[in-house]
Amino acid sequence: FPVVVFEGLDATGKTTVTQSVKDTLNGVLLRSPPACISQWRTIFDDEPAPVKRAFYAAGNYILASEIAKASTQAPVIIDRYWHSTAAYTIATEINGQVQDLPPAHDEVYQWPEDLLKPDLVL
């Protein structure tokens, strides 16, 4: 079944949209970080950037396992995934300075080869 990711800033309606799409497609809704580690999010959000990034990266791989399993039974709708982690990594590495962005072909923009890819990202 298809795997569709919704990305966006906080409080922009992702939860509302993902729930609606899940209901319309009779699918499965997953979130990042996944439920099995989300209770530790507030702890890791207070850690230094490298530790925080590691938590969210681990969450992406746990989520990928959940996606692979769920997608055998129904469409999978995801509220955030690797794109959010990558955007955060880039933002914290450049300290908000646009001129400090990595060049266009830098590996930071490349999808990790060992991470399950979605069919569509919105």
Number of C-alpha atoms within 10 A of each C-alpha: 13 13 21 22 23 19 18 13 9 8 8 10 12 18 16 11 14 23 17 14 17 19 13 9 12 12 20 20 22 22 19 20 23 21 13 10 14 16 11 12 13 9 10 17 14 10 12 9 15 11 13 18 19 14 20 25 20 14 23 24 18 18 24 20 13 14 22 15 12 18 16 11 11 17 20 28 29 26 22 24 26 24 17 18 20 17 13 15 18 17 15 13 15 13 10 11 10 9 8 12 14 14 10 8 8 9 10 14 14 9 13 11 7 8 14 17 18 17 11 11 15 8
